[in-house]
Amino acid sequence: MHSLTNRRILLGVTGGIAAYKAAELIRRLKDQHADVRVVMTKAAQEFITPLTLQALSGNPVHHSLLDTEAEAAMGHIELAKWADLILIAPASADFIARCHSGMADDLLTTLCLASVAPIALAPAMNQAMWGDAKTQNNMQALEKSGMFVFGPGSGSQACGDIGLGRMLEATDIAARCAQLFHSEKLSGKHIVITAGPTREALDPVRYISNHSSGKMGFALASAAIDAGARVTLIAGPVNLVTPERVTRIDIISALDMHAASLKACEDADIFIASAAVADYRAADIAEQKIKKSGDEIQLTLVKNPDIVASIAALKNKPFCVGFAAETQNLEEYAKGKLQRKNLDMIIANDVANTAIGFNSDNNAVTVFTSQSQKEFPQCSKQLLAQQLLSHIHQAL
């Protein structure tokens, strides 16, 4: 389980020999699928280079409060808003003292004041400095203000002393960061979701499609992120904003979506096929625009691959959830698809009802498994998405 999946951790590195441990800490945080950005003090850069931490985090390293290019867009405020957690590791005695006094004389102390995210300190210093009454008073005041303290540990130190003051190991700090967040229902799961319509070209200007807006699929993607999952959203042509922290793959045709789904599901735990995929495509796509000629035109259509059935037929298939958008015989058709396509669950809705059909902001569904049936009354698609993911979690 990757309990830091989707979590944004701002790692502050201060001056001290333990700064070298920041490199390993970044690796351990990313092992848990956290997104890590680094802020270094001037003193920290004397112990380890920003380039090293940039390479490991995959993000630019920030170190200057007066970076005019960044500050043109209020960069320090954006960083403060970005973080789910500010982790200072190592936290030197000097930084702890300045943080306690409320100073904002560099980027890192400014971020601590400007952010509403929780702040955790991993102290690292000489055992005598740690034991000094002024340091202890500062630490007690910071803990009382709501900051979390990880360590320090005890042992031999770079100066030759033995005692409290060692920064905890990276694996321990990463585990403690994870404990600060509530365990989410789908933490660490990779969920692949299809959404929206597909378009099947007839010629360079015309296509076959449907009225799907993609709203249900996008709501499911957003709810899955909130539940701690890693989300890949395979979207047909829709005018919707990608939910934060979702990996989006845009496609046009059913063949495109089929290929993207097979690729994304190589390591998926759950596959939710909410897209309204065209059942048929043109046997031959005209190279030039089809000209008007007579009162009738004949088109030859061939069947598209059944995407959810293809995923359900994989040797190492994920938990497969299909959708049945019907205008009649809802239960009969949904149960038939559930069995015929070897699905674990199917979500059925009546698209003939204009209050909950295509393009609506609301929906009402009935969920079927081989052993159960549950109705979800009409509500917003956002709320319904949360309820559906809870139901899927219970069925895993």
N, C-alpha and C positions, 0 to 999 in steps of 0.2 A: 504494500500500500504506500502510495506516495502522498503523504498528508500535506505537503507543501505545493501540490499541483495548483497552478494559476496564481500562487501567492507572489506578491511583488516585494522583494526584500532589498532595502537600501543599506548596503554594508559600509559603515564608516570605519576607516582605518587610521589610527593615530600613531604618533611617533613612539617607537619602542622596539626592542629586538624581536618581540613576538609578532611584529608586523609581517614577518615572512610566513606565518601560519595562515594569513588571510588567503593565500593562494589555495591551500588545501581546503579551507573553509568554503570558498566559492565552489569548488568541485563537489563537496558534500551537499551543499544546498541545491546545486543543479541536479545532482543525482536524484533528489526528491522532487524534481521538476519545478523548482522555484525559478522565477525570473529575477536576476540579480543585477543591480547597478551599484557602482562603487564610488564613494567620495573619500578622497585622501586629504589629510592635512599636509602642510608643507614639511613638517618633520617626518611624516610617514614616508615621504618620497626619498628620504635619505637612506631608508632601510630596504625598500623594494620599489621597483619602477612601476609607474602607471601602465606602461606597455604590457607588462606581465599580467596585471590584473584585468586589463582590457581584453587580452587574448583569452583568458580563462572565462570571463563573464560574458563575452560576446557583445559588450556594450562599451561606449566611450566612458572613460574615467573622468569624473568631475573633481576639480580641486581648487577652483578660483571663484570667490564670491564676486569679484569685479571683472568677470569675463563679459566684455561688452556685447559680443555676439549672442551669447546665451541670454544675457539680461535684457536684450531688446524684446524678448518674449517672456520676460519675468521667469527666467530659467529656474531660479531657486524655489520659487513658489510652485512651479510645475512639478519639480522633483518632490517637494513636500507633499503635494496632493497625490503623486503617483504611488507612494509607498504604502504597503499594508503593514509593514514593520520596519522600524529603523534599528539596526543592530550595530553597535559599536564594538568592534573586536579587532585589535585590542583596544581597551579603554585605558589610557594612561592616567596617572595621578593628576597631571596638569589638565587634561581634558575634563576629568571628573570635577575638578575644582571650578573650572570655567563654566561647565554645564550647571553646576549647583548655583553659581552666582547669577545665572541668566544672561551671560555674555553672548553676543552675536558678532564676534570680531573676525570670524572666518565662515566659510560655506557650511561646514558641518554643524557648528553651534547654531547657526542661523536656521538650518533645516530642523534642528531639534525644537526650536521655538515655533517655527512656522507650521509644523505638521501636527495633525491630530492623531496620527498613527501611534500605536504603542511603541515604546523605546526599550530596548534591552541592552545592558552593558556587560561586557565580558572583560573584567579588569585584568591587567597584566603589569606588574611592576616589582621592584625589589621588595623583599619581605619586610624590611624596616619601614619603607614608604607606605606599604599597605597597613602596617600596624600603627602608624602614626595617628594620633587622636584627631588631627584635622582631616585626614583622609577618611577615617571612620565616621566622623560627623557629616562629612559631605555625602558619603554613601548612604547613611541612614536617612538623611534629608531627601535624597533622590528616590530611595525606595518608598518613603512616605508619600512622595508626590505621585507615585504610581509607576515608576520605572521598574523594570525587571532586572535582576542581577544574576548572571550566570558565573558562579565561581567566586573567587579564584581557587585553583587547585594548589596542592602542596607538593614540594619536591625540590630538586636541585635547580638552581637558577644560573643564568649566563655569567653572573658576577661571582659565582662560587658559593653563594649563600644557600642555605636550605631552609625552607619554610613556605608559608602561604604567600601567594603572589603570582604563581604560574597561570597563564591563560589556559583554560580548559581545552581539551583536544577538539578538533574540528567535528568529529562524529558526534561528540557529546553536545556541542553547541547547536548543531543542526537538529538533533533530536529534541532539544529544549525549545527551539524555535517552533517546531511542529506541534509541541504540546500547548503552545499559546493559542492555537487555533482550534476551534471546535471540530471534532471529527465529522466530516461531511459524509452523507450517505453513499455517494459514488466517488469518494476520494481516490484519485489515482487511476480510475477507469478511463479507457479510451472509448469514446462514443462517436460513432460516425452517423451523421444525419443527412438525409437528402431532403431538399425543399424546393418548392416552386414548380413551375411547368417545364416541359421540354418543348423545343420547336423543331419540327421536321420539315426541312426545306422541300419545296416543289420546284422552284426555280430560283434565280438570284434575288427575287423580291417577294416571293410568297412562301408561306409555310402553314403547316397544320399545328395547332396548339390548343390550349384550354384556358379557363379563367382562373387558375390557381394563382394566389397572390404570394404564397410562400410564408405567410404570417405564422402559421402553426409551426412550421419547421424552425423558423427563426426564434420563436418563443421557446421551443424545446431546447435549442442550442443555448440560449441565455440561461434557462433554468438549469441545464446540465453544468454550466460553468459555476453557477451558484452552489451546486451540489458537490463541487470539488473535482469534476471530471475534466479530462483533456478532450477537447471537442474538435472534430473535423466536420465542417459543414459544406456539403456539395450542393451548390445552388444553381438552379436554372435561371433564366432571364427574369429578374425581379428588381423592383426599385425599393430595396430595403437596406438599411445601414447594418453592417456587420457587427454583431455583439462583441463587446470587448473581450479580448483574450481567446477568441475563436479563430481557428485556422480555416479560411474560406477558400474553396475551389470553385470557380465559375465555369459552367458548362453550357452548351446550347442544346444538343440533341440527346436522345435516349442512349445512343451508342456511346457518346461522350460520358454520360453519367454512369453507364454500365462499367466502362473501363476505369473511371475514377473511383468508383465504389469498390471494385475488386482490389485495386491498389491500396486504398485507404484501409480496407478491412484485413490486411495482412497481419496487423497487430491489434485489431479492434476487439473490445470486450462486448460491446453492444452495437447493433446496427438498427437504426430507426428509419424506415423508408416512408417518409411523409410526403415525398414529391408526388405530383400528379403526372406520371410519365405517360407519354403518348403510346398507345398500344401498337400503332402501325406507323410506318414511314413509307415514302414513295419508293417504288422499286427502282426507278431511274429519276435522277434530278436533272431537269433540263438545264443545259448550259446557258441558254439565253431565256429572256422573259417569254413566257407562253403567251402568244397573241390570241386575242379574242377571235373565235371562228365558229359561228353557229350557236344554237341555243343550248347545246349540251357539250360536256367534255367528260371523257372517261379517264380515270386515274387508276393505276394499278398499285395497290399497297401491299407491303409485306410486313409480317409481324416483327416487332422489336423484341429484343431479349427481355425476359422477365428478371428485373434486377434483384428484387428481394428473394426470389426463388433461387437465383444463381448464388447469392451469398449464403442462403440456408443450405445449399448443397455442398458447400465447401467442407473439406475433411476436418479442418479445425474451425468450424463456424462459430461466429459470435452469437450471443443471444439476439434473436431476430424478431423485430417488431414490424409488422406491416400495417398499412392503412387501407380501409375499404370505404371509399367515398361512393355512396349508392343513392339512387333515387327511388328505389322500391325494394321490397323483400330484404331489408337490411340484415336481419339475423341470419337468414338462410344463406345469403351470398357471403357474408363475413365468415361464417363457420366453414363454408366450403373452401374458401381461400386459405383459411388457417390450416386445414388438413392437407389440401392439395399441394400447397407450397412448403410444407414442413416448417411452419413458423412456430415460434414459442408463444407469441401473443399477436393479436390483431385489434386495431382500434377502428371502430366503425362509426361513421357519421352520415347523417341524411343531408346531402347537399341540395336536395329539392326544397328544403326549408330555407328561405332567403335570409332568415334571421341568423342562421349559423352556417350558411353555405360559403362558397368561394367569395373571397374579398371581405368577408365579415370580420369584425374584431372579436366576435364571440364564437363560442362553439359548445356543443354538447355531444358526448360520445358514449358508446357502450364498448367496453373492453372484454374481449373473449380470450380465454386460454382453453386448452383441452379439458380442463377440469373446473373452470369457473367462468362467471359472467358478472360484470359490475358496471353499473350505470353512473356516469358523471354528468350531473345536470348542467344546464347552460350557465356559463360564466365567461369571463374574459379569457382569451387564449393564453395570456401570461399566467393566470392562476391555474388554468387547466393544465398547462405544461408542467407546473410544479407538482400537481396532483398525480399526473401520469408518471413522472419520474419516480415519485415515491412508490407508486404501484409497481413499476418495473423493478425497483430495488427490492421490494418484498418478494418478487417472483424469482429473483436470481438464485 
